[in-house]
């Protein structure tokens, strides 16, 4: 009899502990990108459970799971995100998704309906990637005159350092997407296609050898993979 009571007690004790361990909690959270832009219709799944939930137009979601469960969040164009559930933060969870390292990632995210605040998303995307909006200018020389006022334009040539002499030009060289080109080629670019412009001189320009001695204007287009 005593043995049976002991067995029952141990079974009750084990069952009680399992119940406590499996205690359900409600998780309420928000999935964003670039800190503020909601990721809409992202899939939030608890491993081991058949059901999953989707984020709403504010990027918000709620689900029931166990404490210390791991939520897996997926959305087209973004890296998979794993969130460890903590009871203290279960109802004020904010998680940030990062875009895939692909030039098509932002386009895929928008096309799949994950981003509704498109203008804000694209603005932040440009800021984070170093892309500037030069479309308000008519041509490259207008950009240089207004954005790089320390440079001089003499007889149609851009001067970064030194004065032009009779025998040699001090005109800066132009590099577009990693390739050195003539000034006429660089100035023929549409301002809508220019992502960034850097002025290199001294040791920074030395990577282009003797040709970089008068300084280099390094241009990256929006279609380029050049770093």
C-alpha positions as CSV (number, residue, x, y, z in Angstrom):
1,X,0.0,0.0,0.0
2,X,2.8,2.4,1.0
3,X,4.6,1.5,-2.2
4,X,1.5,2.4,-4.3
5,X,1.1,5.7,-2.5
6,X,4.7,6.5,-3.2
7,X,4.3,5.8,-6.9
8,X,1.1,7.9,-7.1
9,X,2.9,10.7,-5.3
10,X,5.9,10.6,-7.7
11,X,3.5,10.5,-10.7
12,X,1.6,13.5,-9.3
13,X,4.8,15.4,-8.7
14,X,6.1,14.7,-12.2
15,X,2.8,15.6,-13.8
16,X,2.7,18.9,-11.8
17,X,6.2,19.8,-12.9
18,X,5.4,19.0,-16.5
19,X,2.3,21.2,-16.3
20,X,4.4,24.1,-14.9
21,X,7.1,23.6,-17.6
22,X,4.4,23.6,-20.3
23,X,2.6,26.7,-19.0
24,X,1.4,28.6,-22.0
25,X,2.0,32.4,-22.4
26,X,0.6,34.9,-24.8
27,X,3.2,36.6,-27.0
28,X,2.4,40.0,-28.6
29,X,4.9,41.6,-30.8
30,X,5.8,43.6,-33.8
31,X,8.1,42.8,-36.8
32,X,9.8,45.8,-38.4
33,X,12.7,46.6,-40.7
34,X,15.0,49.6,-40.5
35,X,13.7,50.0,-36.9
36,X,10.4,51.6,-37.9
37,X,8.9,50.1,-41.1
38,X,6.4,47.3,-40.4
39,X,6.9,44.0,-42.2
40,X,3.4,43.0,-43.2
41,X,2.1,39.4,-43.7
42,X,5.3,37.8,-42.4
43,X,5.0,34.2,-41.3
44,X,5.5,33.7,-37.5
45,X,5.8,30.0,-36.6
46,X,6.5,28.1,-33.3
47,X,8.6,25.0,-34.1
48,X,6.7,21.9,-33.1
49,X,3.3,23.5,-33.6
50,X,1.3,23.0,-36.8
51,X,-0.2,26.4,-36.9
52,X,1.4,29.8,-37.6
53,X,0.3,33.4,-37.6
54,X,0.8,36.3,-40.0
55,X,1.7,39.9,-39.1
56,X,-1.0,42.5,-39.8
57,X,-0.7,45.9,-41.5
58,X,1.2,47.3,-38.5
59,X,3.6,44.4,-38.4
60,X,1.9,43.2,-35.2
61,X,1.1,39.6,-34.3
62,X,0.0,37.5,-31.3
63,X,0.3,33.8,-30.5
64,X,0.3,31.3,-27.7
65,X,3.4,29.3,-26.9
66,X,5.6,28.1,-24.1
67,X,8.1,30.3,-22.4
68,X,11.6,29.8,-24.0
69,X,10.0,28.6,-27.2
70,X,11.7,30.0,-30.4
71,X,9.6,31.8,-32.9
72,X,10.7,31.6,-36.5
73,X,9.8,34.6,-38.7
74,X,10.0,34.4,-42.5
75,X,9.2,36.9,-45.3
76,X,10.3,37.1,-48.9
77,X,13.4,39.3,-49.4
78,X,14.4,39.0,-45.7
79,X,16.8,36.8,-43.7
80,X,15.0,34.3,-41.5
81,X,14.6,35.6,-38.0
82,X,14.6,33.4,-34.8
83,X,13.2,34.9,-31.6
84,X,13.6,33.3,-28.2
85,X,10.5,33.9,-26.1
86,X,11.0,35.6,-22.7
87,X,8.1,36.0,-20.4
88,X,9.2,39.5,-19.3
89,X,9.0,40.8,-22.9
90,X,6.3,38.5,-24.1
91,X,3.8,41.4,-24.6
92,X,6.1,44.1,-25.8
93,X,8.3,42.2,-28.3
94,X,9.8,44.2,-31.1
95,X,12.0,42.2,-33.6
96,X,13.9,43.6,-36.6
97,X,14.3,41.8,-39.9
98,X,17.2,42.4,-42.2
99,X,17.1,42.3,-46.0
100,X,18.9,39.6,-47.8
101,X,22.3,40.6,-49.3
102,X,20.9,40.9,-52.8
103,X,20.2,43.8,-55.1
104,X,16.7,42.3,-55.7
105,X,15.8,41.8,-52.0
106,X,13.9,45.1,-51.5
107,X,12.1,44.7,-54.8
108,X,10.9,41.2,-53.8
109,X,9.8,42.4,-50.3
110,X,7.7,45.1,-51.9
111,X,6.2,42.9,-54.7
112,X,5.2,40.3,-52.1
113,X,3.3,42.9,-50.1
114,X,5.5,42.8,-47.1
115,X,6.1,46.6,-47.3
116,X,3.2,49.0,-47.4
117,X,5.2,52.1,-46.4
118,X,7.1,52.0,-49.6
119,X,8.3,55.6,-49.8
120,X,9.6,55.5,-46.2
121,X,11.2,52.1,-46.8
122,X,13.0,53.2,-50.0
123,X,14.2,56.4,-48.3
124,X,15.7,54.5,-45.4
125,X,17.1,52.0,-47.8
126,X,19.0,54.7,-49.7
127,X,20.2,56.3,-46.5
128,X,21.6,53.0,-45.2
129,X,23.2,52.0,-48.4
130,X,24.9,55.3,-49.0
131,X,22.7,56.0,-52.1
132,X,21.9,59.7,-52.6
133,X,19.2,61.2,-54.7
134,X,20.9,63.3,-57.4
135,X,17.9,63.4,-59.7
136,X,17.3,67.1,-59.0
137,X,20.5,68.0,-60.9
138,X,20.7,68.2,-64.7
139,X,24.1,66.5,-65.1
140,X,27.2,65.3,-63.3
141,X,28.9,68.7,-63.5
142,X,26.0,70.3,-61.8
143,X,26.3,67.7,-59.0
144,X,30.0,68.5,-58.6
145,X,29.4,72.3,-58.5
146,X,26.8,72.0,-55.8
147,X,27.8,69.0,-53.7
148,X,31.6,69.3,-53.9
149,X,32.2,73.0,-53.6
150,X,35.9,72.6,-52.7
151,X,36.5,71.3,-56.3
152,X,37.1,73.7,-59.1
153,X,36.0,73.5,-62.7
154,X,38.5,75.2,-65.0
155,X,38.1,75.1,-68.8
156,X,35.6,72.3,-68.4
157,X,38.0,70.2,-66.3
158,X,37.5,69.2,-62.7
159,X,40.5,70.1,-60.6
160,X,41.0,68.4,-57.2
161,X,44.5,69.4,-56.5
162,X,47.2,71.6,-58.1
163,X,47.1,74.0,-61.0
164,X,47.0,73.0,-64.7
165,X,50.4,73.6,-66.4
166,X,51.3,74.1,-70.1
167,X,52.7,70.6,-70.4
168,X,50.4,68.6,-68.2
169,X,46.8,68.6,-67.1
170,X,45.8,68.5,-63.4
171,X,42.3,67.3,-64.3
172,X,40.9,64.7,-62.1
173,X,40.3,61.2,-63.5
174,X,36.9,59.5,-63.4
175,X,36.1,56.0,-62.3
176,X,32.7,54.5,-62.9
177,X,31.8,51.2,-61.2
178,X,35.5,50.4,-60.8
179,X,36.6,51.3,-64.4
180,X,38.5,54.4,-65.3
181,X,36.7,56.3,-68.1
182,X,37.0,59.5,-70.0
183,X,35.3,62.6,-68.5
184,X,32.9,62.6,-71.4
185,X,31.7,59.1,-70.5
186,X,31.2,60.0,-66.9
187,X,29.3,63.2,-67.7
188,X,27.0,61.3,-70.0
189,X,25.5,59.4,-67.1
190,X,21.9,60.2,-66.2
191,X,21.8,61.7,-62.7
192,X,19.0,59.2,-61.9
193,X,21.5,56.3,-62.3
194,X,24.1,57.7,-60.0
195,X,24.1,56.1,-56.5
196,X,27.2,57.7,-54.9
197,X,30.2,59.9,-55.7
198,X,33.5,60.0,-53.7
199,X,36.4,62.2,-54.2
200,X,39.8,60.5,-53.8
201,X,43.1,62.1,-53.5
202,X,46.6,61.4,-52.1
203,X,47.0,57.9,-50.7
204,X,43.3,57.1,-51.3
205,X,43.8,57.7,-55.0
206,X,47.0,55.8,-55.2
207,X,45.2,52.5,-55.8
208,X,44.8,53.8,-59.4
209,X,48.6,54.2,-59.7
210,X,50.1,57.1,-61.6
211,X,46.8,57.9,-63.3
212,X,45.3,58.7,-59.9
213,X,48.0,61.3,-59.2
214,X,45.7,64.3,-59.9
215,X,42.9,62.8,-57.9
216,X,39.9,60.6,-58.7
217,X,36.2,61.1,-58.8
218,X,34.8,57.7,-58.0
219,X,31.2,57.1,-59.2
220,X,29.0,54.2,-58.3
221,X,25.8,53.6,-60.3
222,X,22.6,52.0,-58.9
223,X,23.1,49.0,-61.1
224,X,26.6,48.2,-60.0
225,X,28.0,45.6,-57.6
226,X,31.2,47.6,-57.3
227,X,32.1,48.3,-53.6
